[in-house]
Amino acid sequence: MEFAEIDQALTNPAFFVNHDPHPLWRELRERDPVHWTQGRVRPFWSVTRYEDIVTVFSQPNLFTSTKGLVVPSSPEMEQVTPEMMGSGQMMIMTDPPLHVAMRRAFNRLFLPRPVGRYESPGSALVNEILGEALERQYCDFVVDVAARLPMAFICEIMGIPRADWPLMFKWGNMALGNEDPEYQTESRSPLETRQQGSTNLGSYCARLALERRGGDGDDLLSVLGNARVNDRELTQTELMHNGFLYIVGGLETTRNAISGGLLAFINHPDEWTRLANDRSLLPSAIEEILRWTSPITHIARTALADTILADTKIQCGQQVALWLPSANRDEAIFEQPYRFDIARTPNEHIAFGKGEHFCAGAHLARLELRLMFEAILTRVDKFELVGAVERLQSNLVAGIKHMPVRLTPARHAA
């Protein structure tokens, strides 16, 4: 393809619904790994090689997170300013040392030991969800299974009443799936959809966090409400942005890894047989699912000074888009990168990012993936597609909206 065609494709959310972007990223890795991309709105640099992306991640004081985390896909979405997104207030949109202070104040519930408390209740929840799907045999695996588990986990951790979980799901889809007609408001405006979803989520979380301020609760909204960063409590706006961050982070990425992981096994049945015959491969299989699915398609940074990246001069103020799925297929890092190999080792994928901004919920995501696929191994004899896979219209999230599947129960399973 010509570069102009690649530029238009990668900044067109609709392209990702019916096309495989990997050939485009491979071409950029080979021909122009730090590529000046004209895009549909304004130009930016596309970074597609693993080592170059890691270099950007490792220099947060040179490539800032405060100027925006996504490249705009339309003139309308360019109206979403960094301030509207939470620059300097939402943890993911801060740089060190503030980022380090916020992470230390917020993330104690996501360390390995606290996450381990959810092993037993999480297993029971997975079996409940999977059991309901097995009773019907036919299900939309995304809606009926993959989305329910992370929604329950993050809402339980945050202390959100069960009656409100469907609202979290609806608003989260609106905020991150705003380019997709299925989740848009009646106006069909991506901007209005995003604002409505994010405002509703943020306001809900801030209200509960403020109500719990001063109490001794151990849920995440209590932690946010009582947190002190640089010797002060969070403002209502900071509570809104960070509550929103944890909801969408908890809901979106893990459900896409679960659904994308099952689809990978459907398309590579020999690997499922291999896993079923040797369950000790499950930890490496989970890492391969994360590499293969790469739930976040891109994340952006902005240069704070003139610099050189892969022999390319980047000027102060220019934006760089880090294409994570491209890095996770980089031939210089991964042997046979287009092979789904559940025993792959080493597997230093960057599906969770790298450096200071490494995903805070990585331990939780891995637990959810393990519990889900352990249950499928035990309780499901066979799974197969019975309809078309519908992908999310987005160049930000590599999501599957609907995946009709027939599940055949294992004869020995309770």
Helices and strands as residue ranges (DSSP letters): H 3-10, H 15-18, H 22-31, E 34-37, E 44-47, H 50-57, E 63-64, G 77-79, H 82-85, G 91-93, H 98-106, G 107-110, H 112-116, H 119-136, E 138-140, I 141-146, H 148-158, G 162-164, H 165-176, G 181-183, H 190-212, H 220-226, H 236-267, H 269-277, G 279-281, H 282-293, E 298-303, E 307-309, E 312-314, E 319-323, H 324-327, G 355-357, H 362-379, E 380-385, E 390-391, E 400-402, E 404-409
